[in-house]
Structure formats: structure tokens, C-alpha cells
Amino acid sequence: EREQCRDGGFTRIWTRKEAVAKADGAGLGIGLEKLDVTGERAACRGRTYRLAEIDAPQGYIISLAYLE
């Protein structure tokens, strides 16, 4: 995650974490520092979420998280 942030991916990482937090329904208090969103899936509170990006205008990132 730190490596991806160094390469300019902070916003991508943040939007993925936010998408999982919202999909889970627990909000940002789930412990974002422990949430690994660098792959195609993320585990949160015993559930596995699939991660995807949606095409967005230049300069914007839209991330989606949904239960598998």
C-alpha cells in the first residue's frame, strides 16, 4: 500500500477503502489502517468484497466494492 501511495495512488487506495467501508455499512470506523485494498478483493469483518474501478473523467477515481 505504501508503495502504491508513493506512485501517486493515494486517491485510488483511499476511494477503495471508503467503498469497502460503505459497502460493509460500518462506515470509516472499521479500522481503515488494517484494511488491505491493494488486490482485487478485500476482507472486512468476516466478509469478502470484490473491488473494481468505474470509468471516470480525467482527474477523478470511482471505486466500487461489492459482496462476492
All heavy atoms as TSV, in Angstrom:
chain	resi	resn	atom	element	x	y	z
A	1	GLU	N	N	0.832	-1.189	0.000
A	1	GLU	CA	C	0.000	0.000	0.000
A	1	GLU	C	C	0.876	1.252	0.000
A	1	GLU	O	O	0.609	2.183	-0.748
A	1	GLU	CB	C	-0.908	-0.018	1.229
A	1	GLU	CG	C	-1.887	1.119	1.255
A	1	GLU	CD	C	-2.860	1.007	2.401
A	1	GLU	OE1	O	-3.628	0.022	2.432
A	1	GLU	OE2	O	-2.838	1.888	3.276
A	2	ARG	N	N	1.903	1.270	0.834
A	2	ARG	CA	C	2.776	2.456	0.858
A	2	ARG	C	C	3.441	2.684	-0.486
A	2	ARG	O	O	3.592	3.809	-0.927
A	2	ARG	CB	C	3.827	2.320	1.950
A	2	ARG	CG	C	3.261	2.519	3.313
A	2	ARG	CD	C	4.341	2.378	4.353
A	2	ARG	NE	N	3.749	2.408	5.663
A	2	ARG	CZ	C	4.206	3.146	6.653
A	2	ARG	NH1	N	5.285	3.850	6.491
A	2	ARG	NH2	N	3.596	3.140	7.809
A	3	GLU	N	N	3.851	1.595	-1.131
A	3	GLU	CA	C	4.473	1.706	-2.442
A	3	GLU	C	C	3.504	2.313	-3.452
A	3	GLU	O	O	3.869	3.180	-4.235
A	3	GLU	CB	C	4.949	0.340	-2.930
A	3	GLU	CG	C	5.472	0.366	-4.325
A	3	GLU	CD	C	6.897	-0.123	-4.417
A	3	GLU	OE1	O	7.461	-0.544	-3.408
A	3	GLU	OE2	O	7.408	-0.073	-5.517
A	4	GLN	N	N	2.255	1.869	-3.435
A	4	GLN	CA	C	1.260	2.413	-4.360
A	4	GLN	C	C	0.992	3.883	-4.072
A	4	GLN	O	O	0.764	4.666	-4.988
A	4	GLN	CB	C	-0.030	1.607	-4.301
A	4	GLN	CG	C	0.096	0.251	-4.949
A	4	GLN	CD	C	-1.221	-0.509	-4.966
A	4	GLN	OE1	O	-2.280	0.032	-4.709
A	4	GLN	NE2	N	-1.137	-1.781	-5.281
A	5	CYS	N	N	1.023	4.271	-2.802
A	5	CYS	CA	C	0.821	5.675	-2.445
A	5	CYS	C	C	1.975	6.530	-2.957
A	5	CYS	O	O	1.777	7.645	-3.417
A	5	CYS	CB	C	0.669	5.836	-0.935
A	5	CYS	SG	S	-0.958	5.343	-0.339
A	6	ARG	N	N	3.190	5.991	-2.887
A	6	ARG	CA	C	4.358	6.722	-3.397
A	6	ARG	C	C	4.248	6.962	-4.896
A	6	ARG	O	O	4.731	7.943	-5.409
A	6	ARG	CB	C	5.641	5.944	-3.101
A	6	ARG	CG	C	6.120	6.114	-1.710
A	6	ARG	CD	C	7.509	5.507	-1.539
A	6	ARG	NE	N	7.622	5.079	-0.161
A	6	ARG	CZ	C	7.706	3.830	0.253
A	6	ARG	NH1	N	7.753	2.847	-0.618
A	6	ARG	NH2	N	7.774	3.545	1.531
A	7	ASP	N	N	3.625	6.035	-5.589
A	7	ASP	CA	C	3.488	6.143	-7.043
A	7	ASP	C	C	2.281	6.986	-7.450
A	7	ASP	O	O	1.811	6.891	-8.574
A	7	ASP	CB	C	3.373	4.748	-7.666
A	7	ASP	CG	C	4.647	3.939	-7.520
A	7	ASP	OD1	O	5.715	4.549	-7.341
A	7	ASP	OD2	O	4.572	2.697	-7.570
A	8	GLY	N	N	1.747	7.766	-6.534
A	8	GLY	CA	C	0.613	8.629	-6.851
A	8	GLY	C	C	-0.733	7.959	-6.689
A	8	GLY	O	O	-1.744	8.471	-7.153
A	9	GLY	N	N	-0.782	6.815	-6.020
A	9	GLY	CA	C	-2.026	6.070	-5.898
A	9	GLY	C	C	-2.803	6.310	-4.616
A	9	GLY	O	O	-3.722	5.555	-4.308
A	10	PHE	N	N	-2.462	7.371	-3.867
A	10	PHE	CA	C	-3.164	7.608	-2.601
A	10	PHE	C	C	-4.673	7.704	-2.802
A	10	PHE	O	O	-5.444	7.085	-2.075
A	10	PHE	CB	C	-2.656	8.876	-1.909
A	10	PHE	CG	C	-3.470	9.231	-0.695
A	10	PHE	CD1	C	-3.246	8.589	0.504
A	10	PHE	CD2	C	-4.494	10.165	-0.774
A	10	PHE	CE1	C	-4.019	8.890	1.624
A	10	PHE	CE2	C	-5.270	10.465	0.336
A	10	PHE	CZ	C	-5.030	9.827	1.534
A	11	THR	N	N	-5.097	8.457	-3.796
A	11	THR	CA	C	-6.533	8.644	-4.013
A	11	THR	C	C	-7.201	7.328	-4.374
A	11	THR	O	O	-8.308	7.037	-3.908
A	11	THR	CB	C	-6.788	9.694	-5.105
A	11	THR	OG1	O	-6.108	10.906	-4.734
A	11	THR	CG2	C	-8.271	9.983	-5.265
A	12	ARG	N	N	-6.552	6.512	-5.171
A	12	ARG	CA	C	-7.099	5.196	-5.536
A	12	ARG	C	C	-7.260	4.331	-4.290
A	12	ARG	O	O	-8.300	3.705	-4.089
A	12	ARG	CB	C	-6.182	4.505	-6.543
A	12	ARG	CG	C	-6.677	3.154	-6.967
A	12	ARG	CD	C	-5.742	2.565	-8.053
A	12	ARG	NE	N	-6.185	1.270	-8.458
A	12	ARG	CZ	C	-5.731	0.129	-7.948
A	12	ARG	NH1	N	-4.810	0.128	-7.013
A	12	ARG	NH2	N	-6.198	-1.019	-8.378
A	13	ILE	N	N	-6.233	4.272	-3.441
A	13	ILE	CA	C	-6.291	3.493	-2.201
A	13	ILE	C	C	-7.419	4.019	-1.314
A	13	ILE	O	O	-8.220	3.251	-0.768
A	13	ILE	CB	C	-4.947	3.548	-1.450
A	13	ILE	CG1	C	-3.839	2.877	-2.268
A	13	ILE	CG2	C	-5.060	2.962	-0.056
A	13	ILE	CD1	C	-3.930	1.381	-2.351
A	14	TRP	N	N	-7.484	5.339	-1.155
A	14	TRP	CA	C	-8.498	5.935	-0.279
A	14	TRP	C	C	-9.908	5.626	-0.778
A	14	TRP	O	O	-10.778	5.242	-0.006
A	14	TRP	CB	C	-8.318	7.446	-0.164
A	14	TRP	CG	C	-9.416	8.048	0.647
A	14	TRP	CD1	C	-10.513	8.701	0.194
A	14	TRP	CD2	C	-9.559	7.972	2.066
A	14	TRP	NE1	N	-11.331	9.060	1.237
A	14	TRP	CE2	C	-10.763	8.622	2.402
A	14	TRP	CE3	C	-8.784	7.422	3.080
A	14	TRP	CZ2	C	-11.207	8.735	3.715
A	14	TRP	CZ3	C	-9.232	7.535	4.379
A	14	TRP	CH2	C	-10.433	8.182	4.691
A	15	THR	N	N	-10.164	5.773	-2.086
A	15	THR	CA	C	-11.519	5.536	-2.586
A	15	THR	C	C	-11.905	4.067	-2.457
A	15	THR	O	O	-13.078	3.749	-2.219
A	15	THR	CB	C	-11.696	6.002	-4.048
A	15	THR	OG1	O	-10.785	5.312	-4.890
A	15	THR	CG2	C	-11.512	7.495	-4.176
A	16	ARG	N	N	-10.940	3.157	-2.591
A	16	ARG	CA	C	-11.219	1.735	-2.406
A	16	ARG	C	C	-11.577	1.442	-0.939
A	16	ARG	O	O	-12.508	0.701	-0.658
A	16	ARG	CB	C	-10.017	0.898	-2.836
A	16	ARG	CG	C	-9.858	0.856	-4.327
A	16	ARG	CD	C	-8.583	0.167	-4.743
A	16	ARG	NE	N	-8.838	-0.558	-5.962
A	16	ARG	CZ	C	-8.604	-1.846	-6.144
A	16	ARG	NH1	N	-8.032	-2.564	-5.214
A	16	ARG	NH2	N	-8.921	-2.420	-7.273
A	17	LYS	N	N	-10.826	2.017	-0.010
A	17	LYS	CA	C	-11.122	1.800	1.416
A	17	LYS	C	C	-12.490	2.370	1.768
A	17	LYS	O	O	-13.272	1.746	2.494
A	17	LYS	CB	C	-10.032	2.422	2.289
A	17	LYS	CG	C	-8.739	1.647	2.245
A	17	LYS	CD	C	-7.734	2.162	3.241
A	17	LYS	CE	C	-6.469	1.322	3.162
A	17	LYS	NZ	N	-5.786	1.219	4.437
A	18	GLU	N	N	-12.777	3.540	1.243
A	18	GLU	CA	C	-14.078	4.154	1.506
A	18	GLU	C	C	-15.212	3.314	0.916
A	18	GLU	O	O	-16.269	3.159	1.529
A	18	GLU	CB	C	-14.093	5.562	0.918
A	18	GLU	CG	C	-15.324	6.348	1.278
A	18	GLU	CD	C	-15.269	7.772	0.758
A	18	GLU	OE1	O	-14.483	8.070	-0.155
A	18	GLU	OE2	O	-16.055	8.575	1.281
A	19	ALA	N	N	-14.998	2.738	-0.267
A	19	ALA	CA	C	-16.021	1.900	-0.894
A	19	ALA	C	C	-16.313	0.662	-0.047
A	19	ALA	O	O	-17.474	0.288	0.129
A	19	ALA	CB	C	-15.579	1.489	-2.304
A	20	VAL	N	N	-15.270	0.033	0.490
A	20	VAL	CA	C	-15.470	-1.147	1.349
A	20	VAL	C	C	-16.199	-0.743	2.625
A	20	VAL	O	O	-17.137	-1.417	3.058
A	20	VAL	CB	C	-14.131	-1.843	1.671
A	20	VAL	CG1	C	-14.326	-2.928	2.721
A	20	VAL	CG2	C	-13.511	-2.422	0.414
A	21	ALA	N	N	-15.790	0.359	3.227
A	21	ALA	CA	C	-16.427	0.820	4.468
A	21	ALA	C	C	-17.914	1.089	4.250
A	21	ALA	O	O	-18.749	0.739	5.085
A	21	ALA	CB	C	-15.724	2.070	4.987
A	22	LYS	N	N	-18.255	1.677	3.121
A	22	LYS	CA	C	-19.662	1.959	2.828
A	22	LYS	C	C	-20.424	0.682	2.494
A	22	LYS	O	O	-21.561	0.503	2.929
A	22	LYS	CB	C	-19.767	2.957	1.684
A	22	LYS	CG	C	-19.350	4.353	2.093
A	22	LYS	CD	C	-19.454	5.314	0.933
A	22	LYS	CE	C	-19.098	6.723	1.373
A	22	LYS	NZ	N	-19.187	7.675	0.255
A	23	ALA	N	N	-19.810	-0.212	1.727
A	23	ALA	CA	C	-20.479	-1.472	1.380
A	23	ALA	C	C	-20.746	-2.305	2.625
A	23	ALA	O	O	-21.771	-2.962	2.729
A	23	ALA	CB	C	-19.634	-2.265	0.382
A	24	ASP	N	N	-19.823	-2.270	3.568
A	24	ASP	CA	C	-19.966	-3.033	4.804
A	24	ASP	C	C	-21.025	-2.415	5.723
A	24	ASP	O	O	-21.627	-3.097	6.528
A	24	ASP	CB	C	-18.623	-3.109	5.533
A	24	ASP	CG	C	-18.684	-3.995	6.744
A	24	ASP	OD1	O	-18.832	-5.224	6.573
A	24	ASP	OD2	O	-18.604	-3.464	7.871
A	25	GLY	N	N	-21.225	-1.118	5.581
A	25	GLY	CA	C	-22.222	-0.434	6.397
A	25	GLY	C	C	-21.704	0.059	7.726
A	25	GLY	O	O	-22.418	0.733	8.458
A	26	ALA	N	N	-20.465	-0.246	8.060
A	26	ALA	CA	C	-19.905	0.156	9.348
A	26	ALA	C	C	-19.288	1.549	9.300
A	26	ALA	O	O	-18.997	2.132	10.332
A	26	ALA	CB	C	-18.853	-0.850	9.807
A	27	GLY	N	N	-19.081	2.075	8.120
A	27	GLY	CA	C	-18.502	3.401	7.990
A	27	GLY	C	C	-17.000	3.412	8.193
A	27	GLY	O	O	-16.354	2.362	8.270
A	28	LEU	N	N	-16.451	4.592	8.267
A	28	LEU	CA	C	-14.996	4.753	8.329
A	28	LEU	C	C	-14.388	4.279	9.642
A	28	LEU	O	O	-13.175	4.170	9.742
A	28	LEU	CB	C	-14.629	6.216	8.077
A	28	LEU	CG	C	-15.035	6.756	6.705
A	28	LEU	CD1	C	-14.675	8.231	6.590
A	28	LEU	CD2	C	-14.406	5.964	5.593
A	29	GLY	N	N	-15.194	3.952	10.629
A	29	GLY	CA	C	-14.685	3.488	11.913
A	29	GLY	C	C	-14.277	2.018	11.924
A	29	GLY	O	O	-13.975	1.471	12.982
A	30	ILE	N	N	-14.229	1.355	10.780
A	30	ILE	CA	C	-13.906	-0.070	10.739
A	30	ILE	C	C	-12.430	-0.357	10.928
A	30	ILE	O	O	-12.037	-1.504	11.026
A	30	ILE	CB	C	-14.387	-0.726	9.425
A	30	ILE	CG1	C	-13.692	-0.103	8.226
A	30	ILE	CG2	C	-15.876	-0.696	9.310
A	30	ILE	CD1	C	-13.985	-0.819	6.920
A	31	GLY	N	N	-11.603	0.670	10.957
A	31	GLY	CA	C	-10.167	0.462	11.086
A	31	GLY	C	C	-9.493	0.436	9.721
A	31	GLY	O	O	-8.978	-0.590	9.292
A	32	LEU	N	N	-9.547	1.545	9.035
A	32	LEU	CA	C	-9.031	1.621	7.676
A	32	LEU	C	C	-7.568	1.245	7.564
A	32	LEU	O	O	-7.133	0.736	6.541
A	32	LEU	CB	C	-9.242	3.029	7.112
A	32	LEU	CG	C	-10.686	3.486	6.950
A	32	LEU	CD1	C	-10.733	4.896	6.393
A	32	LEU	CD2	C	-11.456	2.539	6.057
A	33	GLU	N	N	-6.808	1.456	8.633
A	33	GLU	CA	C	-5.382	1.134	8.585
A	33	GLU	C	C	-5.133	-0.363	8.454
A	33	GLU	O	O	-4.092	-0.784	7.961
A	33	GLU	CB	C	-4.648	1.684	9.821
A	33	GLU	CG	C	-5.022	1.027	11.129
A	33	GLU	CD	C	-6.331	1.499	11.744
A	33	GLU	OE1	O	-6.944	2.456	11.246
A	33	GLU	OE2	O	-6.738	0.889	12.745
A	34	LYS	N	N	-6.100	-1.178	8.828
A	34	LYS	CA	C	-5.960	-2.634	8.745
A	34	LYS	C	C	-6.571	-3.212	7.471
A	34	LYS	O	O	-6.432	-4.392	7.206
A	34	LYS	CB	C	-6.631	-3.290	9.947
A	34	LYS	CG	C	-6.028	-2.893	11.268
A	34	LYS	CD	C	-6.817	-3.462	12.415
A	34	LYS	CE	C	-6.315	-2.904	13.723
A	34	LYS	NZ	N	-7.192	-3.249	14.828
A	35	LEU	N	N	-7.222	-2.404	6.697
A	35	LEU	CA	C	-7.953	-2.852	5.515
A	35	LEU	C	C	-7.031	-2.850	4.295
A	35	LEU	O	O	-6.562	-1.806	3.864
A	35	LEU	CB	C	-9.144	-1.921	5.290
A	35	LEU	CG	C	-10.157	-2.294	4.234
A	35	LEU	CD1	C	-10.754	-3.666	4.497
A	35	LEU	CD2	C	-11.256	-1.248	4.202
A	36	ASP	N	N	-6.763	-4.031	3.737
A	36	ASP	CA	C	-5.892	-4.162	2.578
A	36	ASP	C	C	-6.732	-4.149	1.302
A	36	ASP	O	O	-7.511	-5.070	1.056
A	36	ASP	CB	C	-5.081	-5.455	2.662
A	36	ASP	CG	C	-4.139	-5.654	1.486
A	36	ASP	OD1	O	-4.010	-4.739	0.643
A	36	ASP	OD2	O	-3.527	-6.728	1.405
A	37	VAL	N	N	-6.569	-3.106	0.498
A	37	VAL	CA	C	-7.352	-2.956	-0.727
A	37	VAL	C	C	-6.447	-2.923	-1.962
A	37	VAL	O	O	-6.835	-2.397	-3.001
A	37	VAL	CB	C	-8.229	-1.685	-0.685
A	37	VAL	CG1	C	-9.285	-1.796	0.392
A	37	VAL	CG2	C	-7.378	-0.442	-0.490
A	38	THR	N	N	-5.264	-3.497	-1.850
A	38	THR	CA	C	-4.304	-3.438	-2.960
A	38	THR	C	C	-4.574	-4.480	-4.043
A	38	THR	O	O	-4.039	-4.365	-5.139
A	38	THR	CB	C	-2.864	-3.592	-2.447
A	38	THR	OG1	O	-2.752	-4.824	-1.722
A	38	THR	CG2	C	-2.483	-2.427	-1.553
A	39	GLY	N	N	-5.393	-5.467	-3.755
A	39	GLY	CA	C	-5.701	-6.506	-4.740
A	39	GLY	C	C	-7.096	-6.353	-5.312
A	39	GLY	O	O	-7.709	-5.287	-5.244
A	40	GLU	N	N	-7.614	-7.454	-5.839
A	40	GLU	CA	C	-8.960	-7.454	-6.424
A	40	GLU	C	C	-10.044	-7.689	-5.387
A	40	GLU	O	O	-11.221	-7.525	-5.668
A	40	GLU	CB	C	-9.061	-8.520	-7.506
A	40	GLU	CG	C	-8.202	-8.240	-8.712
A	40	GLU	CD	C	-8.352	-9.317	-9.775
A	40	GLU	OE1	O	-9.251	-10.173	-9.662
A	40	GLU	OE2	O	-7.559	-9.293	-10.717
A	41	ARG	N	N	-9.633	-8.111	-4.184
A	41	ARG	CA	C	-10.588	-8.401	-3.110
A	41	ARG	C	C	-10.097	-7.790	-1.803
A	41	ARG	O	O	-8.910	-7.584	-1.621
A	41	ARG	CB	C	-10.733	-9.908	-2.926
A	41	ARG	CG	C	-11.399	-10.585	-4.081
A	41	ARG	CD	C	-11.389	-12.109	-3.937
A	41	ARG	NE	N	-12.071	-12.761	-5.031
A	41	ARG	CZ	C	-11.553	-12.952	-6.225
A	41	ARG	NH1	N	-10.333	-12.536	-6.486
A	41	ARG	NH2	N	-12.239	-13.545	-7.171
A	42	ALA	N	N	-11.040	-7.558	-0.898
A	42	ALA	CA	C	-10.710	-7.058	0.430
A	42	ALA	C	C	-11.589	-7.772	1.448
A	42	ALA	O	O	-12.786	-7.966	1.213
A	42	ALA	CB	C	-10.928	-5.549	0.514
A	43	ALA	N	N	-10.991	-8.167	2.550
A	43	ALA	CA	C	-11.736	-8.815	3.624
A	43	ALA	C	C	-12.034	-7.775	4.708
A	43	ALA	O	O	-11.167	-6.996	5.087
A	43	ALA	CB	C	-10.935	-9.966	4.212
A	44	CYS	N	N	-13.273	-7.787	5.166
A	44	CYS	CA	C	-13.683	-6.837	6.201
A	44	CYS	C	C	-14.753	-7.484	7.066
A	44	CYS	O	O	-15.800	-7.902	6.552
A	44	CYS	CB	C	-14.218	-5.569	5.548
A	44	CYS	SG	S	-14.777	-4.327	6.716
A	45	ARG	N	N	-14.480	-7.584	8.344
A	45	ARG	CA	C	-15.424	-8.110	9.331
A	45	ARG	C	C	-16.033	-9.449	8.901
A	45	ARG	O	O	-17.231	-9.669	9.001
A	45	ARG	CB	C	-16.506	-7.080	9.629
A	45	ARG	CG	C	-15.936	-5.827	10.240
A	45	ARG	CD	C	-16.886	-4.744	10.651
A	45	ARG	NE	N	-18.200	-4.751	10.097
A	45	ARG	CZ	C	-19.316	-4.554	10.822
A	45	ARG	NH1	N	-19.238	-4.354	12.109
A	45	ARG	NH2	N	-20.490	-4.544	10.238
A	46	GLY	N	N	-15.177	-10.342	8.375
A	46	GLY	CA	C	-15.615	-11.675	8.020
A	46	GLY	C	C	-16.268	-11.813	6.654
A	46	GLY	O	O	-16.724	-12.887	6.281
A	47	ARG	N	N	-16.322	-10.743	5.907
A	47	ARG	CA	C	-16.899	-10.773	4.564
A	47	ARG	C	C	-15.825	-10.432	3.536
A	47	ARG	O	O	-14.905	-9.688	3.829
A	47	ARG	CB	C	-18.031	-9.749	4.447
A	47	ARG	CG	C	-19.189	-10.037	5.358
A	47	ARG	CD	C	-20.268	-8.999	5.127
A	47	ARG	NE	N	-21.353	-9.215	6.048
A	47	ARG	CZ	C	-21.925	-8.254	6.746
A	47	ARG	NH1	N	-21.529	-7.009	6.635
A	47	ARG	NH2	N	-22.918	-8.524	7.559
A	48	THR	N	N	-15.991	-10.952	2.332
A	48	THR	CA	C	-15.059	-10.652	1.255
A	48	THR	C	C	-15.755	-9.791	0.221
A	48	THR	O	O	-16.832	-10.136	-0.271
A	48	THR	CB	C	-14.536	-11.939	0.590
A	48	THR	OG1	O	-13.893	-12.734	1.588
A	48	THR	CG2	C	-13.535	-11.620	-0.508
A	49	TYR	N	N	-15.124	-8.672	-0.093
A	49	TYR	CA	C	-15.663	-7.737	-1.068
A	49	TYR	C	C	-14.798	-7.741	-2.321
A	49	TYR	O	O	-13.574	-7.783	-2.238
A	49	TYR	CB	C	-15.703	-6.310	-0.495
A	49	TYR	CG	C	-16.681	-6.190	0.632
A	49	TYR	CD1	C	-16.287	-6.420	1.940
A	49	TYR	CD2	C	-18.008	-5.875	0.392
A	49	TYR	CE1	C	-17.190	-6.332	2.985
A	49	TYR	CE2	C	-18.919	-5.784	1.429
A	49	TYR	CZ	C	-18.501	-6.011	2.725
A	49	TYR	OH	O	-19.398	-5.932	3.750
A	50	ARG	N	N	-15.421	-7.703	-3.445
A	50	ARG	CA	C	-14.731	-7.577	-4.730
A	50	ARG	C	C	-14.557	-6.084	-4.990
A	50	ARG	O	O	-15.471	-5.294	-4.726
A	50	ARG	CB	C	-15.586	-8.219	-5.816
A	50	ARG	CG	C	-15.016	-8.155	-7.164
A	50	ARG	CD	C	-14.308	-9.420	-7.457
A	50	ARG	NE	N	-13.845	-9.339	-8.851
A	50	ARG	CZ	C	-13.096	-10.216	-9.398
A	50	ARG	NH1	N	-12.721	-11.255	-8.706
A	50	ARG	NH2	N	-12.714	-10.092	-10.620
A	51	LEU	N	N	-13.403	-5.691	-5.503
A	51	LEU	CA	C	-13.113	-4.284	-5.768
A	51	LEU	C	C	-13.007	-4.038	-7.270
A	51	LEU	O	O	-12.484	-4.863	-8.006
A	51	LEU	CB	C	-11.792	-3.884	-5.107
A	51	LEU	CG	C	-11.750	-4.045	-3.593
A	51	LEU	CD1	C	-10.335	-3.876	-3.082
A	51	LEU	CD2	C	-12.683	-3.049	-2.935
A	52	ALA	N	N	-13.513	-2.908	-7.710
A	52	ALA	CA	C	-13.448	-2.544	-9.121
A	52	ALA	C	C	-13.403	-1.030	-9.235
A	52	ALA	O	O	-13.802	-0.309	-8.318
A	52	ALA	CB	C	-14.664	-3.081	-9.865
A	53	GLU	N	N	-12.905	-0.570	-10.361
A	53	GLU	CA	C	-12.945	0.846	-10.674
A	53	GLU	C	C	-13.904	1.067	-11.834
A	53	GLU	O	O	-14.028	0.229	-12.718
A	53	GLU	CB	C	-11.562	1.373	-11.062
A	53	GLU	CG	C	-10.797	1.955	-9.884
A	53	GLU	CD	C	-9.831	0.937	-9.302
A	53	GLU	OE1	O	-9.170	0.264	-10.093
A	53	GLU	OE2	O	-9.760	0.809	-8.079
A	54	ILE	N	N	-14.571	2.183	-11.800
A	54	ILE	CA	C	-15.512	2.559	-12.848
A	54	ILE	C	C	-14.871	3.693	-13.646
A	54	ILE	O	O	-14.238	4.575	-13.068
A	54	ILE	CB	C	-16.846	3.023	-12.222
A	54	ILE	CG1	C	-17.470	1.866	-11.437
A	54	ILE	CG2	C	-17.801	3.540	-13.281
A	54	ILE	CD1	C	-18.667	2.256	-10.623
A	55	ASP	N	N	-15.057	3.675	-14.957
A	55	ASP	CA	C	-14.513	4.763	-15.777
A	55	ASP	C	C	-15.022	6.093	-15.259
A	55	ASP	O	O	-16.210	6.254	-14.962
A	55	ASP	CB	C	-14.930	4.596	-17.240
A	55	ASP	CG	C	-14.183	3.473	-17.930
A	55	ASP	OD1	O	-13.055	3.147	-17.496
A	55	ASP	OD2	O	-14.713	2.919	-18.902
A	56	ALA	N	N	-14.100	7.047	-15.173
A	56	ALA	CA	C	-14.441	8.370	-14.664
A	56	ALA	C	C	-13.712	9.418	-15.493
A	56	ALA	O	O	-12.710	9.115	-16.148
A	56	ALA	CB	C	-14.031	8.478	-13.201
A	57	PRO	N	N	-14.198	10.640	-15.454
A	57	PRO	CA	C	-13.493	11.706	-16.161
A	57	PRO	C	C	-12.056	11.843	-15.643
A	57	PRO	O	O	-11.766	11.484	-14.492
A	57	PRO	CB	C	-14.306	12.966	-15.826
A	57	PRO	CG	C	-15.650	12.464	-15.423
A	57	PRO	CD	C	-15.408	11.129	-14.796
A	58	GLN	N	N	-11.190	12.368	-16.475
A	58	GLN	CA	C	-9.803	12.549	-16.083
A	58	GLN	C	C	-9.714	13.362	-14.795
A	58	GLN	O	O	-10.413	14.354	-14.625
A	58	GLN	CB	C	-9.034	13.252	-17.191
A	58	GLN	CG	C	-7.554	13.338	-16.909
A	58	GLN	CD	C	-6.777	13.907	-18.082
A	58	GLN	OE1	O	-7.316	14.164	-19.146
A	58	GLN	NE2	N	-5.504	14.089	-17.874
A	59	GLY	N	N	-8.875	12.901	-13.888
A	59	GLY	CA	C	-8.706	13.582	-12.612
A	59	GLY	C	C	-9.601	13.054	-11.508
A	59	GLY	O	O	-9.511	13.508	-10.376
A	60	TYR	N	N	-10.468	12.090	-11.821
A	60	TYR	CA	C	-11.373	11.518	-10.843
A	60	TYR	C	C	-11.173	10.005	-10.772
A	60	TYR	O	O	-10.795	9.378	-11.752
A	60	TYR	CB	C	-12.836	11.800	-11.201
A	60	TYR	CG	C	-13.198	13.246	-11.124
A	60	TYR	CD1	C	-13.036	14.082	-12.228
A	60	TYR	CD2	C	-13.686	13.787	-9.949
A	60	TYR	CE1	C	-13.354	15.412	-12.161
A	60	TYR	CE2	C	-14.007	15.138	-9.865
A	60	TYR	CZ	C	-13.834	15.942	-10.971
A	60	TYR	OH	O	-14.147	17.276	-10.902
A	61	ILE	N	N	-11.477	9.440	-9.608
A	61	ILE	CA	C	-11.414	7.992	-9.427
A	61	ILE	C	C	-12.714	7.553	-8.767
A	61	ILE	O	O	-13.134	8.129	-7.766
A	61	ILE	CB	C	-10.219	7.582	-8.555
A	61	ILE	CG1	C	-8.914	7.962	-9.244
A	61	ILE	CG2	C	-10.246	6.092	-8.252
A	61	ILE	CD1	C	-7.679	7.734	-8.409
A	62	ILE	N	N	-13.335	6.535	-9.325
A	62	ILE	CA	C	-14.541	5.952	-8.733
A	62	ILE	C	C	-14.256	4.493	-8.445
A	62	ILE	O	O	-13.904	3.727	-9.352
A	62	ILE	CB	C	-15.754	6.080	-9.677
A	62	ILE	CG1	C	-16.033	7.539	-10.008
A	62	ILE	CG2	C	-16.975	5.412	-9.045
A	62	ILE	CD1	C	-17.079	7.733	-11.084
A	63	SER	N	N	-14.362	4.104	-7.190
A	63	SER	CA	C	-14.144	2.724	-6.790
A	63	SER	C	C	-15.453	2.102	-6.313
A	63	SER	O	O	-16.285	2.785	-5.725
A	63	SER	CB	C	-13.105	2.644	-5.666
A	63	SER	OG	O	-11.853	3.078	-6.137
A	64	LEU	N	N	-15.580	0.815	-6.557
A	64	LEU	CA	C	-16.786	0.070	-6.196
A	64	LEU	C	C	-16.377	-1.163	-5.396
A	64	LEU	O	O	-15.415	-1.830	-5.746
A	64	LEU	CB	C	-17.495	-0.346	-7.477
A	64	LEU	CG	C	-18.725	-1.234	-7.346
A	64	LEU	CD1	C	-19.857	-0.459	-6.694
A	64	LEU	CD2	C	-19.151	-1.727	-8.717
A	65	ALA	N	N	-17.096	-1.432	-4.335
A	65	ALA	CA	C	-16.897	-2.653	-3.545
A	65	ALA	C	C	-18.242	-3.345	-3.415
A	65	ALA	O	O	-19.256	-2.711	-3.127
A	65	ALA	CB	C	-16.336	-2.327	-2.164
A	66	TYR	N	N	-18.242	-4.666	-3.643
A	66	TYR	CA	C	-19.497	-5.417	-3.525
A	66	TYR	C	C	-19.190	-6.814	-3.011
A	66	TYR	O	O	-18.103	-7.352	-3.218
A	66	TYR	CB	C	-20.253	-5.450	-4.850
A	66	TYR	CG	C	-19.469	-6.009	-6.013
A	66	TYR	CD1	C	-19.538	-7.362	-6.346
A	66	TYR	CD2	C	-18.650	-5.186	-6.781
A	66	TYR	CE1	C	-18.826	-7.878	-7.414
A	66	TYR	CE2	C	-17.937	-5.691	-7.847
A	66	TYR	CZ	C	-18.016	-7.048	-8.162
A	66	TYR	OH	O	-17.312	-7.539	-9.207
A	67	LEU	N	N	-20.159	-7.391	-2.306
A	67	LEU	CA	C	-20.001	-8.748	-1.774
A	67	LEU	C	C	-19.897	-9.750	-2.896
A	67	LEU	O	O	-20.615	-9.663	-3.893
A	67	LEU	CB	C	-21.182	-9.118	-0.881
A	67	LEU	CG	C	-21.176	-8.521	0.516
A	67	LEU	CD1	C	-22.493	-8.818	1.208
A	67	LEU	CD2	C	-20.017	-9.048	1.329
A	68	GLU	N	N	-19.021	-10.726	-2.718
A	68	GLU	CA	C	-18.901	-11.798	-3.713
A	68	GLU	C	C	-19.995	-12.819	-3.507
A	68	GLU	O	O	-20.486	-13.036	-2.456
A	68	GLU	CB	C	-17.561	-12.495	-3.581
A	68	GLU	CG	C	-16.441	-11.657	-4.122
A	68	GLU	CD	C	-15.216	-12.476	-4.420
A	68	GLU	OE1	O	-14.651	-13.056	-3.490
A	68	GLU	OE2	O	-14.843	-12.520	-5.587
